[in-house]
Amino acid sequence: MSVAFVKEESAEAASETVLPPRPISEHPNRVTATGLAMLNAELARAKSALDEANGLDDLNERRRQSAVPLRDTRYFAERVRTAQLVEAPASNDVVGFGHTVSFERDDGRRQTFRIVGEDEANPPEGTISYVSPVANALMGKSVGDVVPLGQHELEIISIS
């Protein structure tokens, strides 16, 4: 009976450690300098967690503890490898990657976002991905332009 328990435990542990890979976007991996630093920091964090998990004596616990760091290490290694660093825009004449854009919606709300890479995007913190619908609508436009977005409009107030 104890042998059967060990096999069940090992089968259970093995099934917990087979995580699907994190999805990789089909879009070019454009990043700001801040975004590239974030990717490198996340890769280092994942590698550190993986090293810590691999140091565990119990095989089943090692498998459980290393599943997420292993998946994250693979993901961030690929994102760092494919990163295309985009330098800060030289001009604030038209909206581009890396710009901070303030706009007013047709309902009167004003919002400000910085256009960044996909991994760096965090709308509650004021950053949006360059592939987002809002960023796509704003790219290439100038201050004063009114941009359609679905059934609504955005007026660009400032670009920095």
C-alpha positions as YAML, in Angstrom:
chain: A
units: angstrom
residues:
- id: 1
  name: MET
  ca: [0.00, 0.00, 0.00]
- id: 2
  name: SER
  ca: [2.82, 2.44, 0.71]
- id: 3
  name: VAL
  ca: [4.28, 1.87, -2.78]
- id: 4
  name: ALA
  ca: [0.92, 2.73, -4.36]
- id: 5
  name: PHE
  ca: [0.79, 5.90, -2.28]
- id: 6
  name: VAL
  ca: [4.25, 6.93, -3.45]
- id: 7
  name: LYS
  ca: [3.28, 6.36, -7.08]
- id: 8
  name: GLU
  ca: [0.09, 8.38, -6.65]
- id: 9
  name: GLU
  ca: [2.04, 11.17, -5.00]
- id: 10
  name: SER
  ca: [4.58, 11.16, -7.83]
- id: 11
  name: ALA
  ca: [1.86, 11.13, -10.49]
- id: 12
  name: GLU
  ca: [0.07, 13.96, -8.70]
- id: 13
  name: ALA
  ca: [3.27, 15.96, -8.40]
- id: 14
  name: ALA
  ca: [4.13, 15.38, -12.05]
- id: 15
  name: SER
  ca: [0.70, 16.57, -13.22]
- id: 16
  name: GLU
  ca: [1.05, 19.73, -11.14]
- id: 17
  name: THR
  ca: [4.37, 20.57, -12.74]
- id: 18
  name: VAL
  ca: [3.29, 20.43, -16.37]
- id: 19
  name: LEU
  ca: [2.19, 24.00, -16.92]
- id: 20
  name: PRO
  ca: [1.39, 25.28, -20.39]
- id: 21
  name: PRO
  ca: [3.80, 27.94, -21.64]
- id: 22
  name: ARG
  ca: [2.83, 31.57, -21.21]
- id: 23
  name: PRO
  ca: [1.43, 32.82, -24.52]
- id: 24
  name: ILE
  ca: [3.79, 34.90, -26.65]
- id: 25
  name: SER
  ca: [2.23, 37.67, -28.70]
- id: 26
  name: GLU
  ca: [2.51, 37.56, -32.47]
- id: 27
  name: HIS
  ca: [3.30, 41.29, -32.50]
- id: 28
  name: PRO
  ca: [6.88, 42.57, -32.60]
- id: 29
  name: ASN
  ca: [8.30, 42.77, -29.07]
- id: 30
  name: ARG
  ca: [8.89, 46.53, -29.01]
- id: 31
  name: VAL
  ca: [10.09, 47.83, -25.65]
- id: 32
  name: THR
  ca: [11.12, 51.08, -24.00]
- id: 33
  name: ALA
  ca: [14.35, 51.20, -21.98]
- id: 34
  name: THR
  ca: [12.19, 50.87, -18.85]
- id: 35
  name: GLY
  ca: [10.39, 47.89, -20.34]
- id: 36
  name: LEU
  ca: [13.65, 46.14, -21.21]
- id: 37
  name: ALA
  ca: [14.93, 46.70, -17.67]
- id: 38
  name: MET
  ca: [11.66, 45.25, -16.32]
- id: 39
  name: LEU
  ca: [11.97, 42.17, -18.54]
- id: 40
  name: ASN
  ca: [15.54, 41.60, -17.37]
- id: 41
  name: ALA
  ca: [14.50, 42.03, -13.72]
- id: 42
  name: GLU
  ca: [11.63, 39.57, -14.13]
- id: 43
  name: LEU
  ca: [13.96, 37.07, -15.80]
- id: 44
  name: ALA
  ca: [16.42, 37.38, -12.91]
- id: 45
  name: ARG
  ca: [13.59, 36.98, -10.39]
- id: 46
  name: ALA
  ca: [12.29, 33.87, -12.15]
- id: 47
  name: LYS
  ca: [15.78, 32.34, -12.35]
- id: 48
  name: SER
  ca: [16.34, 33.02, -8.65]
- id: 49
  name: ALA
  ca: [13.03, 31.38, -7.72]
- id: 50
  name: LEU
  ca: [13.92, 28.41, -9.93]
- id: 51
  name: ASP
  ca: [17.33, 28.04, -8.27]
- id: 52
  name: GLU
  ca: [15.68, 28.18, -4.86]
- id: 53
  name: ALA
  ca: [13.12, 25.52, -5.84]
- id: 54
  name: ASN
  ca: [15.82, 23.28, -7.32]
- id: 55
  name: GLY
  ca: [17.61, 23.36, -3.98]
- id: 56
  name: LEU
  ca: [14.78, 21.56, -2.21]
- id: 57
  name: ASP
  ca: [15.52, 18.02, -1.06]
- id: 58
  name: ASP
  ca: [12.02, 16.59, -1.55]
- id: 59
  name: LEU
  ca: [11.59, 15.68, -5.23]
- id: 60
  name: ASN
  ca: [7.83, 16.17, -5.28]
- id: 61
  name: GLU
  ca: [8.06, 19.53, -3.55]
- id: 62
  name: ARG
  ca: [10.88, 20.55, -5.89]
- id: 63
  name: ARG
  ca: [8.67, 19.78, -8.88]
- id: 64
  name: ARG
  ca: [5.77, 21.76, -7.43]
- id: 65
  name: GLN
  ca: [7.88, 24.75, -6.45]
- id: 66
  name: SER
  ca: [9.78, 24.93, -9.74]
- id: 67
  name: ALA
  ca: [6.80, 24.75, -12.12]
- id: 68
  name: VAL
  ca: [5.93, 28.45, -12.21]
- id: 69
  name: PRO
  ca: [9.53, 29.77, -12.10]
- id: 70
  name: LEU
  ca: [10.51, 27.40, -14.92]
- id: 71
  name: ARG
  ca: [7.61, 28.59, -17.07]
- id: 72
  name: ASP
  ca: [8.39, 32.24, -16.25]
- id: 73
  name: THR
  ca: [12.10, 31.79, -16.96]
- id: 74
  name: ARG
  ca: [11.31, 30.44, -20.41]
- id: 75
  name: TYR
  ca: [8.85, 33.24, -21.10]
- id: 76
  name: PHE
  ca: [11.07, 36.12, -19.95]
- id: 77
  name: ALA
  ca: [14.16, 34.65, -21.63]
- id: 78
  name: GLU
  ca: [12.26, 34.65, -24.92]
- id: 79
  name: ARG
  ca: [10.92, 38.17, -24.35]
- id: 80
  name: VAL
  ca: [14.42, 39.49, -23.59]
- id: 81
  name: ARG
  ca: [15.83, 37.64, -26.61]
- id: 82
  name: THR
  ca: [13.24, 39.12, -28.98]
- id: 83
  name: ALA
  ca: [13.07, 42.60, -27.45]
- id: 84
  name: GLN
  ca: [13.37, 45.46, -29.93]
- id: 85
  name: LEU
  ca: [14.48, 48.54, -27.99]
- id: 86
  name: VAL
  ca: [12.78, 51.66, -29.30]
- id: 87
  name: GLU
  ca: [14.55, 54.88, -28.37]
- id: 88
  name: ALA
  ca: [12.58, 57.76, -26.89]
- id: 89
  name: PRO
  ca: [10.92, 59.88, -29.58]
- id: 90
  name: ALA
  ca: [12.99, 62.85, -30.74]
- id: 91
  name: SER
  ca: [9.93, 65.00, -31.43]
- id: 92
  name: ASN
  ca: [6.56, 65.53, -29.79]
- id: 93
  name: ASP
  ca: [4.85, 66.58, -33.03]
- id: 94
  name: VAL
  ca: [2.98, 63.30, -33.57]
- id: 95
  name: VAL
  ca: [2.09, 60.44, -31.25]
- id: 96
  name: GLY
  ca: [4.52, 57.55, -31.37]
- id: 97
  name: PHE
  ca: [5.85, 54.65, -29.31]
- id: 98
  name: GLY
  ca: [7.12, 55.90, -25.95]
- id: 99
  name: HIS
  ca: [5.07, 59.10, -25.92]
- id: 100
  name: THR
  ca: [2.80, 60.15, -23.09]
- id: 101
  name: VAL
  ca: [-0.49, 61.33, -24.56]
- id: 102
  name: SER
  ca: [-3.30, 63.23, -22.86]
- id: 103
  name: PHE
  ca: [-6.68, 63.18, -24.53]
- id: 104
  name: GLU
  ca: [-10.28, 64.06, -23.82]
- id: 105
  name: ARG
  ca: [-13.06, 61.60, -24.54]
- id: 106
  name: ASP
  ca: [-16.35, 62.75, -26.04]
- id: 107
  name: ASP
  ca: [-17.98, 62.26, -22.61]
- id: 108
  name: GLY
  ca: [-15.61, 64.86, -21.10]
- id: 109
  name: ARG
  ca: [-13.23, 62.46, -19.32]
- id: 110
  name: ARG
  ca: [-9.53, 63.30, -19.61]
- id: 111
  name: GLN
  ca: [-6.97, 60.53, -19.60]
- id: 112
  name: THR
  ca: [-3.22, 60.30, -19.92]
- id: 113
  name: PHE
  ca: [-1.30, 57.21, -21.00]
- id: 114
  name: ARG
  ca: [2.24, 56.39, -22.04]
- id: 115
  name: ILE
  ca: [2.43, 54.09, -25.08]
- id: 116
  name: VAL
  ca: [4.76, 51.17, -24.31]
- id: 117
  name: GLY
  ca: [5.42, 47.51, -25.11]
- id: 118
  name: GLU
  ca: [2.99, 44.74, -24.27]
- id: 119
  name: ASP
  ca: [4.79, 43.41, -21.19]
- id: 120
  name: GLU
  ca: [5.22, 46.90, -19.75]
- id: 121
  name: ALA
  ca: [1.59, 47.96, -20.23]
- id: 122
  name: ASN
  ca: [-0.43, 48.54, -17.08]
- id: 123
  name: PRO
  ca: [-3.43, 50.86, -17.68]
- id: 124
  name: PRO
  ca: [-4.15, 51.51, -13.97]
- id: 125
  name: GLU
  ca: [-0.57, 52.84, -13.73]
- id: 126
  name: GLY
  ca: [-0.90, 54.97, -16.87]
- id: 127
  name: THR
  ca: [0.71, 52.79, -19.54]
- id: 128
  name: ILE
  ca: [-0.95, 51.10, -22.51]
- id: 129
  name: SER
  ca: [0.37, 48.68, -25.09]
- id: 130
  name: TYR
  ca: [1.19, 50.02, -28.52]
- id: 131
  name: VAL
  ca: [-1.10, 47.33, -29.97]
- id: 132
  name: SER
  ca: [-4.13, 48.43, -27.91]
- id: 133
  name: PRO
  ca: [-7.08, 50.00, -29.77]
- id: 134
  name: VAL
  ca: [-6.55, 53.37, -28.05]
- id: 135
  name: ALA
  ca: [-2.84, 53.48, -28.91]
- id: 136
  name: ASN
  ca: [-3.54, 52.40, -32.50]
- id: 137
  name: ALA
  ca: [-6.09, 55.20, -32.86]
- id: 138
  name: LEU
  ca: [-3.67, 57.81, -31.48]
- id: 139
  name: MET
  ca: [-0.47, 56.81, -33.32]
- id: 140
  name: GLY
  ca: [0.60, 59.30, -35.96]
- id: 141
  name: LYS
  ca: [-1.85, 61.98, -34.81]
- id: 142
  name: SER
  ca: [-1.08, 65.49, -33.51]
- id: 143
  name: VAL
  ca: [-2.32, 67.80, -30.75]
- id: 144
  name: GLY
  ca: [-5.84, 68.98, -31.59]
- id: 145
  name: ASP
  ca: [-6.67, 65.98, -33.77]
- id: 146
  name: VAL
  ca: [-9.99, 64.30, -33.08]
- id: 147
  name: VAL
  ca: [-9.63, 60.55, -33.42]
- id: 148
  name: PRO
  ca: [-12.50, 58.09, -33.88]
- id: 149
  name: LEU
  ca: [-12.49, 55.10, -31.53]
- id: 150
  name: GLY
  ca: [-15.43, 52.80, -32.11]
- id: 151
  name: GLN
  ca: [-18.55, 54.93, -31.68]
- id: 152
  name: HIS
  ca: [-16.65, 57.55, -29.67]
- id: 153
  name: GLU
  ca: [-14.04, 60.23, -30.29]
- id: 154
  name: LEU
  ca: [-10.83, 61.25, -28.56]
- id: 155
  name: GLU
  ca: [-9.27, 64.72, -28.85]
- id: 156
  name: ILE
  ca: [-5.53, 64.86, -28.32]
- id: 157
  name: ILE
  ca: [-4.68, 67.51, -25.72]
- id: 158
  name: SER
  ca: [-0.90, 67.03, -25.35]
- id: 159
  name: ILE
  ca: [2.01, 64.84, -26.39]
- id: 160
  name: SER
  ca: [5.19, 64.54, -24.35]
...
